[in-house]
Structure formats: structure tokens, C-alpha cells
Amino acid sequence: MLTAISYKIYEMRKYLVLSLLISIIAIPIADSFVIERDRNRNEMYGEAFWIYGFGIYNMTDSQLANALPPEWGFNDGLHTLPDYLGNITYEYPVFGLIFFAIAVWLYPGVGGLQHWWLNFLLILVFNLNLVLVAILLRDKIYKVPWARLLFGGYFVYGLIMSAGGGKNEPIADCLMLMALVLRKEGQMGKAMFTLGLAVQAKIYPAVIFPILFLEAPISAVWFLVSTLLTVIPFAFLGANFGSLISHFLNTASYSSYIVNPMYPGLFFATPNLGTDPLTYYMWPPALVPLFIYITFMAYTIPLYLPSRQQFQGKTIVQKLLVLKPLYVYLLPAILFLYRWVMPWYLFWLGITIFLFDDDNQAIGYLKQLTVVGMVYTYGLLCNGPYFLGGPLPDFMGNFTSGWYTLLGLSLMVGLTALSYFAWKWTFERREQKARFIREAEARGELVI
């Protein structure tokens, strides 16, 4: 894997330099108009780790901000979650915490440029992710339009998550992509170990565990070994993962707010925000996003259904592997089940596209992710009264510059589009040149 990464970095060196320049420019632009709460919280909890150890998993944001030295400035309201999430303790798994703890140890100095340092580390990880995506796409990145679309889409997503948001996603994606590269190389033990670390940065990489387990059941031992990084703090060092479990189990104790406009539960129980105790009302339009999605799936799912002949003469494990495309195609349906789904969660499952062996199935999967994104947006309209009554104003409160935010966003989008079209033009030019050479050779001409 290291050899492949080194070769691909050299091959993509010009594009990576351009990507790094754009990412570095985007850091202060984004920081000027976005309150990056996830980054700020990780900075605070990273510093606190060296004081309280894993005991910080038992402290809410406000408790920790008040416990730390006042001169550090963590009680300014920008390093803690909103009031409606005030009962939440630190919910990120252990590997994510350790990453930020080491980062703030390497660059001490709260209140200075430490928060930009965290963004910088994340853009390095994000650019490594671009290399890993290119490795997994192989020659398709030069020849197949959907592969270039995927690469471009990940570039935009990764830039927002790292330079614009300072979130954990680039770390989880990096480890998840490494696991998939190791899987391609047949190193299943290392793939499982790396996947275990990915799950301890964010939970969502766990969706590829069933596939890796079916392909190499014994290698699951290495997945369990890597999870000791979480088990030991929980069992012996006083860590409490109650908030993480509450989030994962989709309980109302995590938040009384529902921020997923696709959540069918809004039909029977849309929260009547502002009432104490909280009351609920029925809202039938909440089922419209689910109806659109089910209709789309009914028309497209036959491509992923195996034939009866594909099951003949196979063991149970082999039969389950035949269902792999269907399993991956159904994964985005998970997003309808959770009360708390932010817009960028839609791309969490984008990386699972590398589990498809058929290009047509991969294209169909990209279309489904696009449809889910449209359904998510349409769900905001269907549940407009509720979202305008609380969740949307709270979300927009993270943008500090009002309408001037659009100028910063336009600049970031412009830089991103410029780099993407420059990259796309060079790839298409290379593809055209290769096609001319093949056609000349087919005519018997000598190409020098």
C-alpha cells in the first residue's frame, strides 16, 4: 500500500499541490464566517485530555469549559454545543480523541493559531484521501466519466469537511479507504485492523465490516484487536460512551430535536418546539420523502438482484457474497432511520461504491446518492413549519456573517470549481491523446 501511495502521489503531484494551495487559502476564509463547533470542541477536549484523561467522557461541554482555566477562553460559547444538546457528553470514539489530543500537544497555544493547525492537519489527511480514491479507481479515473465525477465530488466534500468544517470525517474516511486498498491487495488482516481504527474515529465505516468478514472470517480477529483501543478506556479508565450509544441507538435522550427531514417519525410525532413538557403533533407530509425514495428504489433495484443461477452450487458464505451488490445498494436507506442526520452525512456512504465490481451498478449507486440528496432537500420543504421553527435558524446561526456568508461561500465554490475543471481538462486531454495514438496504431501508422 505504501508503494502504491508513493507512486500515486508522484503521479498526481501537480494536482495535489493545487489542492493544498486551495485548501490552505480556504481555511481562513471559512473560519471567518463559520463557527466550526466540531473542531472547536475537539480542540477543547484534546487539551482537556492531558489534564483529565479519559474522564472527559463523563463531562458535558459546559462542565468541561468551566473546569478548564478561564484564560484559555473555552467558555466563550463557540466551543460548546447549543443549549438543546447541553446534556451531551463527548461522543466521538477514542481514536478521534487521541488524534486531536496529539495534535494540540504538537502545537500548543490555545487562543492563537492552534485551531487553524487542526484544519491544516485535516487537509493533509483529506489530500491523502484523494490519493487513496485515485488508487482504488485505477485506470477508471482516466477512462470512465462516473469515476471522475466521484473524484470531483469527493474533492468538494473533503474540502468542506477539512478546511471548512474541521470535522472528523477525513480521518474516518482515510482509515476506511486504507482498509479498502489493503483489501484489494489481499491483506485482509491489516484491512480489518485498519477498519477497526476507522470505526473508532466515526461509527459509519462499520458498514463495510460484513463484506470483509464474509470474504475472510478469520481476519475479524484483527478487527477485535484494534477495538481494544476503545474497550480498555471504557472498562478500566472510567470512560463513559453513553452519548455515543444514545446517538447510535437513535434515542430521544440524545436530542429532542429531529434534524433529519427524511425521518418518517415526523409523521406521527413532529416535536412542537417551545412547549414544556414537549408535545408532538401528526404531520402527514413527512412521509413524502420516504414515498419518493421507495418509488425510485422499486424501479432501480432489479439491477442489484442476483439471478437464481448465481446461487447454484455455492456455499452459504458464497451465496451471501452474491448479495453484496444488493446490500451496498440498500445502505443509504439507513439515513431514513435516524433522527439526527446532517447534510454532509449523505456522503458518508459514498466510499462504499468501491465494493461494486460492475460499473453499471456503481453508476446506479451514484444516482441513488444524488436522489437521496434531492429527497433530503425536498424534505425540508415538506416539513417546512417545523424546521423553520427551530432547526434551520439554529443551523444558520453557525454562519456569523449573515448575507456576506454567500460571498465567502462563492469564493470557496469558485476556487473548487476552477481546480476541478483544470483537473478535468487535463485528464480529458490525456484521454484524447491516448485515443488518437490507439487509432493511429490501428491504421498501421508508426507513433513516435
C-alpha positions in Angstrom: 0.0 0.0 0.0 2.8 2.4 0.9 4.4 1.8 -2.5 1.1 2.5 -4.3 0.6 5.7 -2.3 4.1 6.9 -3.1 3.7 6.3 -6.8 0.3 7.9 -6.9 1.5 11.0 -5.0 4.2 11.4 -7.6 1.8 10.9 -10.5 -0.7 13.4 -9.0 1.9 15.9 -7.7 0.7 18.9 -9.7 -3.0 18.4 -8.7 -2.1 17.8 -5.1 -0.1 21.0 -4.9 -3.0 22.9 -6.4 -5.4 21.2 -4.0 -3.2 22.0 -1.0 -3.0 25.7 -2.0 -6.8 25.9 -2.4 -7.3 24.2 0.9 -4.9 26.4 2.8 -6.5 29.6 1.3 -9.9 28.2 2.3 -9.0 27.8 6.0 -9.1 31.5 7.0 -12.0 32.2 4.6 -14.1 29.5 6.1 -13.1 30.4 9.7 -14.1 34.0 9.2 -17.8 33.2 8.6 -18.4 29.6 10.0 -18.4 28.6 13.7 -16.7 25.3 13.4 -18.1 23.8 16.6 -16.8 20.3 16.0 -13.3 21.5 15.5 -13.5 23.8 18.5 -14.9 21.0 20.7 -12.2 18.7 19.6 -9.6 21.3 20.4 -11.1 21.8 23.9 -11.4 18.1 24.6 -7.9 17.4 23.2 -6.4 19.9 25.6 -8.5 18.6 28.4 -7.3 15.0 27.8 -3.9 15.8 29.1 -5.5 17.0 32.4 -8.4 14.7 33.0 -7.5 11.7 30.8 -10.5 9.6 29.6 -12.6 11.1 32.4 -13.6 13.8 29.9 -16.1 11.2 28.5 -18.1 11.9 31.7 -18.2 15.7 31.3 -20.6 17.8 29.2 -19.2 20.6 27.1 -20.3 23.3 29.5 -18.9 21.4 32.5 -15.5 21.0 30.8 -15.4 24.6 29.6 -16.0 25.8 33.1 -13.4 23.4 34.6 -10.6 24.4 32.3 -8.5 27.6 33.0 -10.7 30.7 32.1 -7.8 32.3 30.3 -8.0 29.6 27.7 -11.3 31.1 26.5 -13.2 27.8 26.0 -16.3 29.2 27.8 -16.9 31.7 25.0 -19.9 29.8 23.7 -18.1 28.9 20.5 -16.5 25.7 21.9 -19.7 24.1 23.2 -22.8 22.6 21.7 -26.1 24.6 21.6 -28.3 24.5 24.6 -30.7 21.9 23.2 -27.7 19.5 23.2 -26.4 20.6 26.6 -26.7 17.2 28.2 -24.4 15.6 25.7 -21.0 14.3 26.9 -18.1 13.8 24.4 -19.5 11.2 21.9 -16.6 10.7 19.5 -14.8 7.3 19.7 -11.3 7.0 21.2 -9.2 7.2 18.0 -10.7 10.6 17.1 -10.0 11.9 20.6 -6.4 10.7 20.5 -5.8 12.3 17.1 -6.8 15.7 18.4 -5.1 15.3 21.7 -1.8 14.6 19.9 -2.4 17.4 17.5 -2.8 20.1 20.3 0.2 18.6 22.1 2.3 19.1 18.9 1.1 22.7 18.5 0.3 24.1 22.0 -1.1 27.6 22.4 -4.8 27.9 23.0 -6.2 31.1 21.5 -3.6 31.5 18.9 -3.4 29.6 15.6 -4.0 26.2 17.1 -7.4 25.9 15.6 -6.0 26.6 12.1 -3.4 24.0 12.8 -6.1 21.4 13.3 -7.7 22.4 10.0 -4.2 22.1 8.3 -3.7 18.6 9.6 -7.2 17.6 8.3 -6.5 19.0 4.9 -3.3 16.9 4.8 -5.4 13.8 5.6 -8.0 14.9 3.0 -5.4 15.1 0.3 -4.1 11.7 1.2 -7.7 10.5 0.8 -7.7 11.9 -2.7 -4.7 9.7 -3.4 -6.4 6.7 -1.9 -9.5 7.3 -4.0 -7.3 7.5 -7.1 -5.6 4.2 -6.2 -9.0 2.5 -5.9 -10.3 3.9 -9.1 -7.2 2.9 -11.0 -7.4 3.5 -14.8 -11.1 4.3 -14.5 -10.2 7.8 -13.4 -8.8 8.4 -16.9 -11.4 6.5 -18.9 -14.8 6.4 -17.1 -16.9 9.6 -16.6 -18.5 8.3 -13.4 -15.1 7.8 -11.8 -14.1 11.4 -12.5 -17.5 12.6 -11.2 -16.9 10.6 -8.0 -13.4 12.0 -7.6 -14.6 15.6 -8.1 -17.5 15.1 -5.7 -15.1 13.8 -3.0 -12.8 16.7 -3.6 -15.7 19.2 -2.8 -16.9 17.2 0.1 -13.4 16.7 1.6 -12.5 20.3 1.2 -15.7 21.4 3.1 -15.1 18.8 5.9 -11.4 19.7 6.4 -10.8 23.3 5.6 -14.4 24.5 6.0 -15.6 22.4 9.0 -12.7 20.8 10.8 -14.6 17.6 11.3 -13.6 14.0 12.0 -14.8 12.7 8.6 -11.5 13.0 6.8 -9.8 10.8 9.5 -12.5 8.1 9.3 -12.5 8.2 5.5 -8.7 7.9 5.4 -8.7 4.7 7.5 -11.7 3.3 5.7 -10.1 3.9 2.3 -6.8 2.3 3.5 -8.8 -0.7 4.6 -10.3 -1.0 1.1 -6.9 -0.6 -0.5 -5.5 -3.3 1.7 -8.5 -5.5 0.8 -7.7 -5.0 -2.9 -4.1 -6.2 -2.1 -5.4 -9.3 -0.3 -4.1 -8.2 3.1 -7.3 -8.9 4.9 -5.8 -8.9 8.4 -4.4 -5.5 8.0 -7.6 -4.3 6.4 -9.6 -5.5 9.3 -7.3 -3.9 11.8 -7.4 -0.6 9.9 -11.2 -0.7 9.7 -11.4 -1.2 13.4 -9.5 2.1 13.8 -11.8 3.8 11.3 -14.8 2.8 13.4 -13.1 4.4 16.4 -12.9 7.7 14.5 -16.5 7.6 13.4 -19.0 4.7 13.5 -20.2 4.7 9.9 -17.1 2.8 8.4 -18.6 -0.3 10.2 -21.0 -0.8 7.3 -18.2 -2.5 5.2 -17.4 -4.9 8.0 -19.9 -7.6 6.9 -18.4 -7.7 3.5 -14.8 -8.0 4.7 -16.0 -10.6 7.3 -17.6 -12.8 4.6 -14.5 -12.5 2.4 -12.1 -13.5 5.3 -13.9 -14.5 8.5 -10.7 -15.3 10.4 -9.3 -11.8 9.8 -12.1 -10.4 12.0 -9.8 -11.2 15.0 -7.7 -8.2 13.9 -10.8 -6.0 14.0 -11.5 -7.1 17.5 -7.9 -6.5 18.5 -8.0 -2.9 17.2 -11.2 -2.2 19.2 -9.2 -2.7 22.4 -8.3 0.9 22.0 -11.9 1.7 23.0 -12.6 -1.3 25.3 -9.7 -0.6 27.6 -10.6 3.1 28.4 -14.3 2.0 28.9 -13.5 -0.9 31.1 -10.6 0.3 33.2 -10.1 4.1 32.8 -13.5 5.4 33.5 -14.7 6.4 30.0 -18.4 6.7 29.5 -19.8 6.3 26.0 -23.4 6.9 26.9 -23.9 9.8 24.5 -22.3 7.8 21.6 -24.6 4.8 22.4 -27.6 7.1 22.6 -26.8 8.7 19.3 -26.2 5.3 17.7 -29.4 3.8 19.1 -31.4 6.8 17.8 -32.9 7.7 21.2 -34.6 11.0 22.0 -32.3 11.3 25.0 -29.5 12.5 22.6 -31.7 15.4 21.5 -35.3 16.4 21.5 -34.7 18.0 18.1 -35.2 16.0 14.9 -32.9 17.4 12.2 -33.4 14.7 9.6 -36.1 15.9 7.1 -36.3 12.4 5.7 -37.2 10.8 9.1 -40.6 9.1 8.8 -41.1 9.5 12.6 -42.1 13.1 11.9 -45.4 11.7 10.5 -46.6 10.6 13.9 -44.5 12.7 16.2 -43.3 16.1 15.0 -42.0 17.9 18.1 -43.9 21.1 19.0 -40.9 23.1 19.9 -41.3 25.6 22.7 -43.7 23.5 24.7 -42.8 22.4 28.2 -43.2 19.5 28.6 -42.5 18.8 24.9 -45.6 17.8 22.9 -46.0 16.3 19.5 -48.4 16.5 16.6 -49.1 14.5 13.4 -47.7 15.8 10.1 -48.7 13.5 7.1 -46.4 15.4 4.5 -43.4 14.0 6.4 -44.0 10.7 4.6 -43.5 12.3 1.1 -39.6 11.9 1.1 -40.0 8.2 2.0 -42.6 7.6 -0.7 -40.3 9.2 -3.3 -37.4 7.1 -2.2 -39.3 3.8 -2.2 -40.7 4.6 -5.7 -37.2 5.2 -7.0 -35.9 2.0 -5.4 -38.7 -0.1 -6.8 -37.6 0.9 -10.4 -33.9 0.6 -9.9 -33.3 -2.3 -7.5 -33.7 -5.1 -10.2 -30.1 -4.3 -11.4 -28.8 -5.4 -8.0 -30.9 -8.6 -7.6 -28.9 -11.8 -8.3 -30.4 -14.4 -10.6 -31.2 -17.9 -9.4 -28.3 -19.4 -11.3 -25.8 -17.3 -9.3 -26.7 -19.2 -6.2 -26.4 -22.7 -7.6 -23.6 -24.8 -6.4 -22.4 -22.3 -3.8 -21.8 -22.5 -0.1 -23.7 -20.3 2.3 -20.9 -17.8 2.5 -20.6 -17.6 -1.2 -24.4 -17.1 -1.5 -24.2 -14.2 0.9 -21.4 -12.7 -1.1 -23.6 -12.9 -4.2 -25.9 -10.5 -2.3 -23.1 -8.0 -1.8 -24.3 -5.5 -4.5 -27.8 -5.6 -3.1 -26.5 -5.0 0.5 -24.4 -2.0 -0.6 -27.3 -0.5 -2.7 -29.6 -0.7 0.3 -27.2 1.1 2.7 -28.5 4.7 2.0 -31.8 3.6 3.4 -30.2 3.8 6.8 -30.3 7.5 6.6 -34.1 7.4 6.9 -34.0 5.7 10.2 -32.1 8.3 12.2 -33.5 11.4 13.9 -30.1 13.2 13.6 -28.8 13.3 10.0 -26.9 16.4 8.9 -26.5 17.3 5.2 -22.9 16.0 4.9 -23.9 12.6 6.3 -25.2 11.9 2.8 -21.6 11.3 1.5 -20.6 9.0 4.4 -21.7 6.1 2.3 -20.1 7.3 -0.9 -16.9 5.4 -0.3 -18.8 2.1 -0.3 -19.0 2.4 -4.0 -15.7 0.7 -4.2 -17.4 -2.5 -3.1 -19.1 -2.8 -6.5 -17.4 -4.8 -9.2 -19.8 -3.7 -12.0 -19.6 -0.2 -13.5 -23.3 -0.1 -14.2 -24.1 -0.8 -10.5 -21.6 1.8 -9.4 -23.3 4.4 -11.7 -26.7 3.4 -10.3 -25.4 3.9 -6.8 -24.1 7.4 -7.6 -27.6 8.2 -8.9 -29.2 6.9 -5.8 -27.0 9.1 -3.6 -28.0 12.1 -5.8 -31.6 11.2 -5.4 -31.2 10.9 -1.6 -29.6 14.4 -1.5 -32.6 15.8 -3.5 -35.1 14.0 -1.2 -33.3 15.4 1.8 -33.7 18.9 0.4 -37.3 18.3 -0.6 -37.9 17.0 2.9 -37.1 20.5 4.3 -40.0 21.8 2.2 -42.4 19.1 3.2 -41.6 19.7 6.9 -41.1 23.5 6.5 -43.1 24.7 9.5 -41.2 22.5 11.9 -37.7 23.2 10.5 -38.3 26.9 10.2 -39.5 26.9 13.9 -36.1 25.8 15.3 -33.6 23.5 13.5 -33.0 25.7 10.4 -32.5 29.0 12.4 -30.2 27.2 14.8 -28.2 25.7 11.9 -27.9 29.1 10.2 -26.7 30.5 13.5 -23.4 28.8 12.8 -22.8 31.3 9.9 -21.7 34.6 11.6 -21.7 37.0 8.6 -25.3 37.0 7.5 -25.7 37.5 3.8 -21.9 38.2 3.5 -21.6 34.4 4.1 -22.7 34.0 0.5 -19.6 35.9 -0.7 -17.2 33.6 1.2 -19.1 30.5 0.0 -19.0 31.8 -3.6 -15.2 32.3 -3.3 -14.7 28.8 -2.0 -17.0 27.3 -4.6 -15.3 29.3 -7.3 -11.8 28.1 -6.3 -13.1 24.5 -6.0 -14.8 24.7 -9.5 -11.7 26.2 -11.0 -9.4 23.4 -9.7 -11.9 20.7 -10.7 -12.3 21.9 -14.3 -8.5 22.3 -14.6 -8.0 18.8 -13.4 -10.9 17.5 -15.6 -9.5 19.3 -18.7 -6.0 17.7 -18.3 -7.4 14.3 -17.8 -9.7 14.5 -20.8 -6.8 15.9 -22.9 -4.7 12.9 -21.8 -7.6 10.5 -22.7 -8.0 12.2 -26.1 -4.3 11.9 -26.9 -4.3 8.2 -25.9 -7.3 7.6 -28.2 -5.5 9.3 -31.1 -2.5 7.1 -30.6 -4.6 3.9 -30.4 -6.4 4.9 -33.6 -3.1 5.7 -35.4 -1.7 2.3 -34.4 -4.8 0.6 -35.6 -4.3 2.1 -39.0 -0.7 0.8 -39.0 1.0 4.1 -38.5 4.2 4.4 -36.6 3.8 6.6 -33.5 7.0 8.2 -32.2 
